[in-house]
Amino acid sequence: MNITFYKYQGTGNDFVMIDNRTKIFPKEDTNAILKICDRNFGIGADGVILIENDIHLDFKMIYMNPDSSETFCGNGARCAVAFAKYLKIIDLETNFTAFDGPHYANIKNDIISLKMIDVKEVDIKENAVYTYTGTQHHVELVDDLKTYPVLQNGSKIRDSYPEPGSNVNFVEQINNNTFNVRTYEKGVENETLACGTGVTAVAIAMHKTKKTLNNLISLNSTGGELLVSFNENEGYYSNIFLKGPATFVFKGLISI
């Protein structure tokens, strides 16, 4: 069976997008998902995103890691919004649903602003911060981020958490509202060029630990800059927005 796919990327976080409103994609076929994401023998991607119909909202986004595990993906969601606009499901704003519940997003000057879930709990550990921003995230400040062994240390920390494990973000502060970030993603089991839920977790963690007092924070990932804004009241983070570009790369057919 041949399936039409669309490749999108958000600050280097890349995804294979499929219009699954007619339920053509075999979601239970883990080998198909692995093949699609394989960068040598498939299309190559950090994950597969399906767009499906939803009874109450504009659409449903299903995100699957290369290992077929489902979760929420911030950059993937921004790309899903761009894809939904291409499919003429939406125009310049939308309410849709995903793994972690409903989300609002809007498009302005090619920048997609995605409203994230509220963050109620931020666990400050001895040398790190742990929180949930649609998926699990460990945040840790390090020196010399450019040469830091993200893959080696990220894998160890990922497995130190109970299943399903945790994404791991290594952070270097640049100034009072700018941070560099590199992320090891569970499910991908590798470093990715960017992680939307990851930079959101970093912004909140840096604010919670008073590394910044700002509520608009610039996060520089390997693939580019993302912005995170939020409101905070007595440790409760709400009105969280992840902002950045989402770009169409190419379209094709793949045999599954």
C-alpha positions as CSV (number, residue, x, y, z in Angstrom):
1,M,0.0,0.0,0.0
2,N,1.3,3.4,-1.0
3,I,0.7,6.3,1.4
4,T,1.2,10.0,0.7
5,F,3.3,11.7,3.3
6,Y,4.5,15.2,4.0
7,K,7.7,16.1,5.7
8,Y,7.7,19.1,8.1
9,Q,10.3,20.4,10.5
10,G,10.3,22.9,13.5
11,T,13.8,24.1,14.4
12,G,15.2,20.9,13.0
13,N,12.8,18.6,14.9
14,D,11.5,16.7,11.9
15,F,8.3,14.7,11.4
16,V,6.5,12.7,8.8
17,M,2.9,13.9,8.6
18,I,0.1,11.8,7.3
19,D,-3.6,12.8,6.7
20,N,-5.3,9.9,8.4
21,R,-8.9,11.2,8.4
22,T,-9.9,8.2,6.3
23,K,-8.0,5.8,8.7
24,I,-5.6,4.4,6.1
25,F,-2.5,4.3,8.3
26,P,-1.8,1.0,10.1
27,K,-1.1,2.4,13.6
28,E,-0.5,-1.0,15.1
29,D,2.3,-1.8,12.6
30,T,5.3,-0.9,14.7
31,N,7.7,-2.0,11.9
32,A,6.1,0.5,9.5
33,I,6.6,3.4,12.0
34,L,10.2,2.3,12.6
35,K,10.8,2.1,8.8
36,I,9.4,5.5,8.2
37,C,11.6,7.1,10.8
38,D,14.8,5.3,9.8
39,R,17.2,7.9,8.4
40,N,19.1,5.3,6.2
41,F,16.3,3.0,5.0
42,G,13.2,5.1,5.3
43,I,12.2,8.7,5.0
44,G,13.9,9.8,8.2
45,A,12.2,11.6,11.1
46,D,12.0,12.1,14.8
47,G,8.5,10.8,14.8
48,V,5.3,10.2,12.8
49,I,2.2,12.5,13.2
50,L,-1.3,11.5,12.1
51,I,-4.0,14.1,11.6
52,E,-7.5,12.6,12.3
53,N,-11.0,13.9,12.7
54,D,-12.3,14.8,16.1
55,I,-16.0,15.1,17.1
56,H,-15.7,18.3,19.1
57,L,-12.5,20.1,18.0
58,D,-10.9,20.9,14.6
59,F,-8.7,17.8,14.5
60,K,-6.9,15.2,16.5
61,M,-3.1,14.9,16.5
62,I,-1.5,11.5,17.1
63,Y,2.3,11.5,17.7
64,M,4.3,8.3,17.6
65,N,8.0,8.1,18.4
66,P,10.2,5.8,16.2
67,D,9.7,3.1,18.8
68,S,5.9,3.5,18.3
69,S,5.3,4.9,21.8
70,E,2.7,7.7,21.9
71,T,3.2,10.9,23.7
72,F,2.8,14.7,23.2
73,C,5.3,16.6,21.1
74,G,5.4,20.4,21.2
75,N,7.3,21.0,17.9
76,G,5.3,18.2,16.4
77,A,2.1,19.9,17.4
78,R,3.2,23.2,15.8
79,C,4.0,21.3,12.6
80,A,0.6,19.6,12.9
81,V,-1.0,23.0,13.0
82,A,0.9,24.1,9.8
83,F,-0.2,20.8,8.1
84,A,-3.8,21.3,9.2
85,K,-3.8,24.7,7.6
86,Y,-2.3,23.2,4.4
87,L,-5.1,20.6,4.4
88,K,-7.6,23.5,4.8
89,I,-8.9,22.1,8.1
90,I,-8.1,25.4,9.8
91,D,-7.2,28.9,8.9
92,L,-5.1,31.1,11.3
93,E,-6.2,29.6,14.6
94,T,-7.3,26.3,15.9
95,N,-8.4,24.2,18.9
96,F,-7.3,20.6,18.6
97,T,-6.7,17.6,20.8
98,A,-3.6,15.5,21.4
99,F,-2.1,12.9,23.8
100,D,-2.2,15.3,26.8
101,G,-5.6,16.9,26.0
102,P,-6.9,20.0,24.1
103,H,-4.6,22.8,22.8
104,Y,-5.1,26.2,21.2
105,A,-2.7,27.5,18.6
106,N,-2.5,30.5,16.2
107,I,-0.4,31.4,13.1
108,K,1.0,34.9,12.6
109,N,3.8,35.8,10.2
110,D,4.7,32.1,9.8
111,I,5.2,31.8,13.5
112,I,3.0,29.2,15.2
113,S,2.2,29.9,18.9
114,L,1.0,26.8,20.7
115,K,-0.7,26.9,24.1
116,M,0.8,24.1,26.3
117,I,-0.8,22.4,29.3
118,D,-0.6,24.1,32.7
119,V,2.3,23.0,34.9
120,K,1.2,22.4,38.5
121,E,4.2,20.6,39.9
122,V,7.9,21.3,39.5
123,D,10.2,18.9,41.4
124,I,13.5,20.6,42.4
125,K,16.1,17.9,42.9
126,E,19.7,18.3,44.2
127,N,21.2,19.0,40.8
128,A,18.2,19.1,38.5
129,V,14.6,19.9,38.0
130,Y,11.8,17.5,36.9
131,T,8.5,18.4,35.5
132,Y,5.8,17.3,33.0
133,T,4.9,19.5,30.0
134,G,2.9,17.0,28.0
135,T,5.7,14.5,28.6
136,Q,8.3,13.9,31.2
137,H,11.4,16.2,31.4
138,H,14.6,16.3,33.4
139,V,16.4,19.6,33.3
140,E,20.0,20.0,34.3
141,L,22.4,23.0,34.1
142,V,25.9,22.0,32.8
143,D,29.1,23.8,31.8
144,D,30.4,23.9,28.2
145,L,27.2,22.6,26.7
146,K,28.8,22.5,23.2
147,T,31.1,19.7,24.1
148,Y,28.9,18.0,26.7
149,P,28.3,14.2,26.2
150,V,24.5,14.5,25.7
151,L,24.0,11.1,24.2
152,Q,26.0,9.2,26.9
153,N,24.7,11.0,29.9
154,G,21.2,11.6,28.6
155,S,20.7,7.8,28.1
156,K,21.8,7.1,31.6
157,I,19.5,9.7,33.2
158,R,16.6,8.7,30.9
159,D,16.8,5.2,32.3
160,S,17.1,6.3,35.9
161,Y,13.4,7.3,35.9
162,P,10.6,4.7,36.1
163,E,8.9,3.7,32.9
164,P,8.3,5.4,30.5
165,G,11.5,7.2,31.5
166,S,12.2,10.9,30.9
167,N,13.5,13.2,28.3
168,V,16.7,14.9,29.4
169,N,17.6,18.5,28.8
170,F,21.1,19.9,29.4
171,V,21.1,23.7,29.8
172,E,23.7,26.5,29.7
173,Q,22.6,30.0,30.8
174,I,23.6,32.9,28.4
175,N,22.0,35.9,30.1
176,N,19.0,36.6,32.3
177,N,16.5,35.5,29.8
178,T,18.4,33.3,27.3
179,F,19.5,29.7,27.6
180,N,21.1,27.2,25.3
181,V,19.5,23.7,25.3
182,R,20.4,20.3,24.1
183,T,17.9,17.4,24.5
184,Y,18.1,13.6,24.6
185,E,14.6,12.3,23.8
186,K,13.1,9.0,25.0
187,G,11.4,7.1,22.2
188,V,13.8,8.6,19.7
189,E,16.7,7.4,22.0
190,N,19.0,10.0,20.7
191,E,19.7,13.7,20.8
192,T,17.3,15.8,18.6
193,L,18.0,19.2,17.1
194,A,15.2,20.7,19.2
195,C,12.4,19.7,21.6
196,G,9.3,21.8,22.2
197,T,8.2,20.3,25.4
198,G,11.8,20.3,26.5
199,V,12.4,24.0,26.0
200,T,9.1,24.6,27.8
201,A,10.3,22.5,30.7
202,V,13.6,24.4,30.7
203,A,11.9,27.8,30.8
204,I,9.8,26.8,33.7
205,A,12.6,25.1,35.6
206,M,14.9,28.2,35.2
207,H,12.1,30.4,36.4
208,K,11.3,28.1,39.3
209,T,14.9,28.0,40.5
210,K,15.2,31.8,40.0
211,K,17.8,31.6,37.3
212,T,15.5,34.1,35.5
213,L,12.8,36.4,36.7
214,N,11.4,36.9,33.2
215,N,8.2,35.3,31.8
216,L,9.3,35.5,28.2
217,I,12.4,33.3,27.6
218,S,14.5,32.6,24.6
219,L,15.7,29.0,24.2
220,N,18.5,28.3,21.7
221,S,18.4,24.7,20.5
222,T,20.8,23.2,18.0
223,G,18.2,23.7,15.3
224,G,17.2,27.3,16.1
225,E,15.5,29.6,18.5
226,L,12.2,29.0,20.3
227,L,10.4,31.3,22.7
228,V,8.4,30.3,25.7
229,S,6.1,32.7,27.6
230,F,3.9,32.0,30.7
231,N,2.1,33.4,33.7
232,E,3.1,32.2,37.2
233,N,1.1,32.4,40.4
234,E,2.5,30.8,43.6
235,G,4.3,28.1,41.6
236,Y,1.5,27.4,39.2
237,Y,2.4,28.0,35.6
238,S,-0.4,28.8,33.2
239,N,-1.1,30.5,29.8
240,I,2.2,28.8,28.6
241,F,2.9,29.4,24.9
242,L,5.6,27.8,22.8
243,K,6.5,29.9,19.8
244,G,8.5,29.3,16.7
245,P,8.5,28.4,13.0
246,A,7.1,25.2,11.4
247,T,8.2,24.5,7.8
248,F,7.1,22.2,5.0
249,V,10.1,20.3,3.6
250,F,8.8,17.9,0.9
251,K,6.0,15.5,-0.1
252,G,6.2,11.9,-1.4
253,L,4.8,8.4,-1.4
254,I,6.0,5.5,0.7
255,S,5.1,1.9,0.4
256,I,4.0,0.2,3.7
